[in-house]
Amino acid sequence: MEFHKSKLSWLLAAAFLFGFSPPAIAAPPSAVIADPPVDKAHPATMVYVQIPSHGALMNGALYTAAGAGPHPAVMLFHGFPGNEQNLDLAQAMRRAGYDVLTMHYRGAWGSPGSFSFTHALEDSDAAIAFLKVNAAKFHIDTKRIFTVGHSMGGWMAASATAHDPDIAGAILISAADMGTSGARFHDPAERKKAMDNMYREGAIPLAGTTADALIDELIAHGAGWDFVDLTPELKSRPILVITADDNSPKNSARLAEALRAAGGKVSEIHFPTDHPYSDHRIALESAVVDWLESRRSNENPARRGAHE
């Protein structure tokens, strides 16, 4: 539950005047706000890696946790085009004891190859395969690999989780349902709006494609990429759906409802903030770490600044 400064001040004053205790405000997990003890024998580090995908080697970085392991691991997917990397999440999860792999899809931000949404879906599966193949090298517990993704990365996380039954669970942060977007772009006015608001500039750091080509790809696939269709493969794993005051709540709610109807384990959190969670980064980190830790202890995730 969140409190504005004015409300918090009022509660503290009332507590002083009338002798009652104000409601407890959950503190962020220690992994969000404090460094762990240094393990000199097995220190935390970062390893630059190249992830094979369909003949190309994608640029990646593996944030390895301190300790001998084996460690649970997280594949962290960025969105389109990837200006927000969410590396604060990577650091917080690493401090909580998780190895975290980040990468750039083919054709994105210097990774070799050509970018497309089709390629990004393939690359997401390749990244999971990389973690599993290199589990012994990096001391990864393959029974505890999770996916986390923001925006388009939420779609990638859902897809990769659906494609690999070994993945333990997923966190979808303002996940973009690109299939429903493609269905809208048949309308010239919607296409122009998307071009002006996102795709023209978004295509700049992406090699081997154009804004028009990306929109055409979404139109061609349309409803075939509706992430609700992943429900049968996702329902057996716990899923955390996080939304903001952006375009994500409607389609994220559709997915959550479909998962519940199928008997899935889904939790929902909403933060009153923008798409990059600009003024809720600590709250976002806390929600992610809390949920991951709840998987470790098999308890319900804590609610921080949100409703479930």
C-alpha positions in Angstrom: 0.0 0.0 0.0 1.4 3.4 -1.0 1.2 6.6 1.0 1.8 10.1 -0.4 4.1 12.2 1.8 1.2 14.3 3.0 -0.8 11.3 4.1 2.1 9.8 5.8 2.8 13.0 7.7 -0.9 13.2 8.8 -0.8 9.6 10.0 2.4 10.2 12.0 0.9 13.3 13.5 -2.3 11.6 14.4 -0.3 8.7 16.0 1.5 11.2 18.2 -1.6 13.1 19.2 -4.0 10.2 19.8 -1.6 7.5 20.8 -2.3 4.9 18.1 0.2 3.2 15.8 0.3 4.0 12.1 -0.1 1.1 9.7 3.1 -0.7 8.9 4.7 0.2 5.5 6.6 -2.8 4.1 10.2 -2.1 3.7 11.9 -3.0 0.4 13.7 -6.4 0.4 17.3 -6.1 1.5 18.4 -7.2 -2.0 16.9 -4.0 -3.4 18.6 -1.6 -1.0 21.8 -3.2 0.3 24.8 -5.1 -1.0 25.2 -8.7 0.2 28.2 -9.8 2.2 31.3 -10.2 0.0 32.2 -13.9 -0.8 35.9 -13.8 -1.5 35.9 -17.5 -2.6 32.9 -17.1 -4.9 32.4 -13.4 -5.6 29.6 -11.9 -7.7 30.8 -10.9 -11.1 29.7 -10.2 -14.7 30.6 -12.3 -17.7 30.2 -11.1 -21.2 28.8 -13.9 -23.4 27.8 -14.6 -27.0 24.6 -16.4 -27.4 24.2 -18.5 -30.5 20.9 -18.0 -32.5 20.4 -19.2 -36.0 23.9 -18.6 -37.2 24.5 -15.3 -35.3 26.1 -14.7 -31.9 24.0 -12.3 -29.9 25.7 -9.9 -27.4 24.9 -10.8 -23.8 25.9 -10.3 -20.2 25.5 -12.7 -17.4 25.3 -11.2 -13.9 26.5 -14.1 -11.6 25.5 -14.1 -7.9 27.9 -14.6 -5.1 28.3 -18.0 -3.6 29.2 -21.5 -4.8 25.8 -22.2 -6.2 24.0 -23.8 -8.0 22.0 -20.6 -8.3 18.5 -20.0 -9.6 18.6 -18.0 -12.8 16.6 -15.4 -14.6 16.5 -14.6 -18.3 15.7 -10.8 -18.5 14.2 -9.7 -21.8 14.2 -6.0 -22.9 11.5 -4.5 -25.0 11.2 -2.7 -28.3 13.7 -1.3 -29.2 15.4 -1.7 -25.8 16.1 1.8 -24.6 15.0 0.7 -21.1 17.3 -2.2 -20.2 15.9 -2.7 -16.7 19.4 -3.5 -15.5 18.5 -2.3 -12.0 16.2 -5.3 -11.9 19.2 -7.5 -13.0 21.3 -6.1 -10.1 18.6 -6.5 -7.5 17.9 -10.1 -8.6 21.6 -10.9 -8.6 21.9 -9.5 -5.0 19.0 -11.8 -4.1 21.1 -14.8 -5.3 20.0 -15.2 -8.9 22.2 -15.4 -11.9 20.7 -13.0 -14.5 21.2 -13.2 -18.2 20.6 -10.2 -20.4 21.0 -9.9 -24.2 20.3 -8.0 -27.3 18.2 -9.8 -30.0 19.7 -10.3 -33.4 20.1 -7.0 -35.2 19.5 -5.0 -32.0 22.0 -2.6 -30.5 25.0 -4.2 -32.2 24.2 -7.9 -32.1 24.9 -9.4 -35.5 22.0 -10.3 -37.8 18.7 -8.7 -38.7 16.0 -7.7 -36.3 12.4 -8.9 -36.7 9.8 -9.9 -34.2 10.0 -13.4 -35.6 13.7 -13.4 -35.0 13.2 -12.0 -31.5 10.9 -14.9 -30.6 13.5 -17.4 -31.9 16.3 -15.5 -30.0 14.3 -15.8 -26.8 14.2 -19.5 -27.0 17.9 -19.5 -27.9 18.7 -17.6 -24.8 17.0 -20.1 -22.6 18.9 -22.9 -24.3 22.1 -21.1 -23.7 21.4 -21.0 -19.9 20.6 -24.7 -19.8 23.6 -25.8 -22.0 26.0 -23.7 -19.8 24.4 -24.5 -16.5 27.4 -26.5 -15.2 29.9 -23.8 -16.3 28.0 -21.0 -14.5 26.6 -23.0 -11.6 23.0 -22.6 -12.6 20.1 -24.7 -11.1 18.2 -25.7 -14.2 15.1 -26.5 -12.2 14.8 -22.9 -11.1 15.1 -20.8 -14.3 12.6 -18.0 -14.6 11.9 -15.4 -17.3 11.3 -11.7 -16.7 10.4 -9.3 -19.5 9.3 -5.7 -19.9 7.0 -4.5 -22.8 7.9 -6.5 -25.9 10.2 -8.4 -23.6 7.1 -9.5 -21.6 5.8 -11.1 -24.8 9.2 -12.8 -25.3 9.2 -14.0 -21.7 5.7 -15.5 -22.1 6.6 -17.1 -25.4 9.9 -18.6 -24.1 8.2 -19.9 -21.0 5.4 -21.5 -23.1 8.0 -23.2 -25.3 10.0 -24.7 -22.5 8.2 -26.7 -19.8 11.3 -26.6 -17.6 11.0 -22.9 -16.9 9.8 -22.4 -13.3 7.8 -19.3 -13.8 7.5 -15.8 -15.4 7.2 -12.2 -14.6 5.5 -10.1 -17.3 6.0 -6.3 -16.8 3.7 -4.2 -19.0 3.8 -7.0 -21.5 3.0 -6.0 -25.0 0.5 -8.1 -26.8 1.9 -7.5 -30.3 -0.7 -9.7 -32.0 -3.6 -7.4 -31.1 -1.4 -4.5 -32.2 -1.0 -6.1 -35.6 -4.7 -6.5 -36.0 -5.2 -2.8 -35.5 -2.6 -1.7 -38.0 -4.9 -2.6 -41.0 -6.5 0.7 -40.2 -4.3 3.4 -42.0 -5.0 5.9 -39.2 -3.8 3.3 -36.5 -0.8 2.5 -38.7 0.2 6.2 -38.9 -0.3 6.7 -35.2 2.0 3.7 -34.4 4.6 4.9 -36.9 4.7 8.4 -35.4 4.6 7.3 -31.8 6.9 4.4 -31.8 8.1 2.6 -34.9 9.9 5.3 -36.8 12.2 6.1 -34.0 12.2 2.6 -32.6 13.7 1.1 -35.7 16.7 3.4 -35.6 19.0 1.1 -33.5 17.8 -2.0 -35.2 19.7 -3.5 -38.2 18.2 -5.2 -41.3 14.7 -3.8 -40.9 12.6 -0.7 -41.3 9.6 0.7 -39.4 7.3 -0.2 -42.3 8.7 -3.8 -42.4 8.0 -4.3 -38.7 4.5 -3.0 -38.9 3.9 -5.2 -42.0 5.2 -8.2 -40.0 2.7 -7.5 -37.2 -0.1 -7.2 -39.7 0.8 -10.4 -41.4 0.8 -12.4 -38.1 -2.0 -10.5 -36.4 -4.1 -12.6 -34.1 -1.7 -15.5 -34.5 0.6 -13.7 -32.0 -2.1 -13.1 -29.4 -0.3 -14.0 -26.2 -3.6 -15.3 -24.6 -3.1 -18.3 -27.0 -0.1 -19.3 -24.9 -2.4 -20.0 -21.9 -2.4 -23.8 -22.3 1.4 -23.9 -22.1 1.6 -21.3 -19.3 -1.1 -22.5 -16.9 1.1 -25.0 -15.2 3.7 -22.3 -14.1 3.2 -19.4 -11.6 3.0 -16.1 -13.5 3.2 -12.6 -12.1 1.6 -9.9 -14.3 2.6 -6.3 -13.5 1.0 -3.3 -15.2 1.3 0.4 -15.2 -0.8 3.4 -16.4 0.1 2.6 -20.0 -1.4 0.4 -22.7 -0.8 -2.9 -20.8 -3.6 -3.4 -18.4 -6.4 -4.4 -20.8 -4.4 -7.2 -22.6 -2.6 -8.2 -19.4 -6.0 -8.6 -17.7 -7.1 -10.8 -20.7 -4.1 -13.1 -20.2 -4.6 -13.2 -16.4 -8.3 -14.1 -16.7 -7.5 -16.8 -19.3 -4.9 -18.3 -16.9 -7.3 -18.3 -14.0 -10.0 -19.9 -16.1 -7.5 -22.6 -17.0 -6.6 -23.2 -13.4 -3.3 -21.4 -13.6 -1.5 -19.6 -10.7 -1.4 -15.9 -11.6 -0.9 -12.8 -9.5 -1.4 -9.2 -10.6 0.1 -6.0 -9.5 -0.6 -2.5 -10.8 1.5 0.6 -10.2 0.3 4.1 -11.0 3.2 5.1 -13.1 4.4 5.3 -16.7 5.6 2.6 -19.1 9.2 2.7 -17.9 8.1 2.8 -14.3 10.1 6.0 -13.9 9.0 6.9 -10.4 8.4 3.3 -9.2 11.7 1.6 -9.8 12.2 0.6 -6.1 8.6 -0.6 -5.9 9.1 -2.6 -9.2 12.4 -4.1 -7.9 10.7 -5.0 -4.7 7.8 -6.7 -6.4 10.0 -8.7 -8.6 12.4 -9.8 -5.8 9.5 -10.6 -3.4 7.8 -12.8 -6.0 10.9 -14.7 -6.9 11.7 -15.2 -3.2 8.1 -16.4 -2.7 8.7 -19.1 -5.2 11.7 -20.2 -3.2 9.6 -20.4 0.0 6.3 -21.4 -1.7 4.5 -18.5 0.0 2.3 -15.9 -1.6 4.1 -12.9 -2.9 4.1 -9.7 -0.8 2.0 -6.8 -2.0 3.9 -3.6 -2.3 2.2 -0.5 -3.5 -0.3 -2.5 -5.3 -3.3 -4.8 -5.2 -3.4 -8.5 -6.1 
